[in-house]
Amino acid sequence: MYVKHISSNSALDGLPYLDFFSTLNAALEPRSYFEIGTESGHSAARYTCPSVCVDPRFVISADIVRSKRMLHLFQMTSDEFFAAGYLEKLLPLGPDIAFLDGMHRFEYLLRDFINTERVAHPRTLILLHDCLPQNLRMTNRLPVAGPEDEGGSRFAWTGDVWKVIPILKKYRPDLRVSFVDCPPTGLVAISGLRRESKVLNESYYQIVEEFRDVEFSSYDRQKLWQDYPTLNSRALAENAQDLTLYLDIR
């Protein structure tokens, strides 16, 4: 009921990811939230727990505070943030949910994942954005607008962060990974984290070199969809009590 097959020609047709975040907040009741790439604050505004947000340039236009007891905003790059050890100081037990939506280049997202897992607890849920591009145009390492027939997704830009999916499949098969069908570029949900793992960190430069020249056209979208199961966000939202079957943080 909750796992769906999406063919290589299908559009993502689930809940908008911000609405899915509201479902996660209500159903999972996270005790803490961390995100990279806050920008306007609309994603962080969907969570009511203590939160830590990082962005090199905030343009807050949402009610990001809401009923939060604690909110920390760090206007800097994620590399600077992690180098200073701020997350360990503010959330020493690790965040319950982390949303990584920073620079849309795979080497940046890979570093953000490595650094987030390093301070995660065993049940932390990491969500990656923009890893399920709908076409080749979206995967350019610089943003390029699409034709008008792309409709509302013509300005969607994923960059090449999709590469993190085959990277994790090859180097971290121990992780529990699912896709979530939130348009226009999906979510990737990762659990089963191990803060003691050094595999990705020790192989970082090897991985970057290995995947640097891999093109989306040669990997193909159909192969990408076959890597992990896809969760039906609308069905899960309608039966929120079952979210913990797939996305348990406690």
Secondary structure as UniProt FT lines:
FT   STRAND          3..4
FT   TURN            8..9
FT   HELIX           17..28
FT   STRAND          33..36
FT   TURN            39..40
FT   TURN            42..43
FT   HELIX           44..46
FT   STRAND          51..54
FT   TURN            66..67
FT   STRAND          71..74
FT   HELIX           78..83
FT   TURN            84..85
FT   HELIX           86..90
FT   TURN            92..93
FT   STRAND          97..100
FT   HELIX           106..117
FT   TURN            118..119
FT   TURN            122..123
FT   STRAND          125..129
FT   HELIX           137..139
FT   HELIX           148..153
FT   TURN            154..155
FT   TURN            159..160
FT   HELIX           161..163
FT   HELIX           164..171
FT   TURN            173..174
FT   STRAND          176..180
FT   TURN            183..185
FT   STRAND          187..191
FT   TURN            195..196
FT   HELIX           199..202
FT   HELIX           204..211
FT   TURN            212..213
FT   HELIX           216..219
FT   HELIX           221..225
FT   STRAND          230..231
FT   HELIX           233..238
FT   HELIX           240..245
//
